[in-house]
Amino acid sequence: MSKDEQIHELEQQVSDMAMEITRLRKENKELKEYIFDVFTNKHKYFKLSDIQSELTAQSHQNNSTLLDL
């Protein structure tokens, strides 16, 4: 591979990485906005205590299923 080809390949890699960074930053921003919205409007979505209760119930159910084996 010639030096010009190597340089072109590296330029392409840098360009691809820059596009990926931009995409990830946008995704991160959207996730932050979603999380902020969920926690500032939690009554519209769910209550943390309800989720914790459900997870605890599932955990107990899974443990009893394992003991039955």
C-alpha positions in Angstrom: 0.0 0.0 0.0 1.5 3.3 -1.0 1.7 6.3 1.4 -1.0 8.1 -0.4 -3.3 5.1 0.0 -2.4 4.9 3.7 -3.1 8.6 4.2 -6.4 8.2 2.4 -7.3 5.2 4.6 -6.5 7.2 7.8 -8.5 10.2 6.6 -11.5 7.9 6.0 -11.1 6.4 9.5 -11.0 9.8 11.1 -14.1 10.9 9.1 -15.9 7.7 10.2 -15.0 8.2 13.8 -16.1 11.9 13.7 -19.5 10.8 12.3 -19.8 8.1 15.0 -18.9 10.6 17.8 -21.5 13.0 16.4 -24.1 10.2 16.4 -23.3 9.2 19.9 -23.4 12.8 21.2 -26.9 13.2 19.7 -28.0 9.9 21.2 -26.6 10.9 24.6 -28.4 14.2 24.4 -31.7 12.5 23.6 -31.3 10.0 26.4 -30.5 12.8 28.9 -33.6 14.7 27.8 -35.7 11.5 28.1 -34.4 10.8 31.6 -35.0 14.4 32.7 -38.5 14.2 31.3 -39.2 10.9 33.1 -38.0 12.1 36.5 -39.6 15.6 36.3 -42.9 14.1 35.1 -42.7 10.7 36.9 -46.4 10.7 37.7 -47.1 10.4 34.0 -44.9 7.4 33.5 -44.3 5.3 36.6 -43.5 5.4 40.2 -40.2 4.1 41.4 -41.8 2.3 44.3 -44.1 0.4 41.9 -41.1 -0.8 39.9 -39.2 -1.8 43.0 -42.1 -3.8 44.2 -42.5 -5.5 40.9 -38.7 -6.4 40.8 -38.9 -7.7 44.3 -41.9 -9.9 43.4 -40.1 -11.2 40.3 -37.0 -11.9 42.3 -39.0 -13.9 44.9 -40.8 -15.8 42.1 -37.5 -16.6 40.4 -35.9 -17.8 43.7 -38.9 -20.1 44.5 -38.8 -21.5 40.9 -35.1 -22.4 41.4 -35.8 -24.0 44.7 -38.6 -26.2 43.1 -36.1 -27.7 40.7 
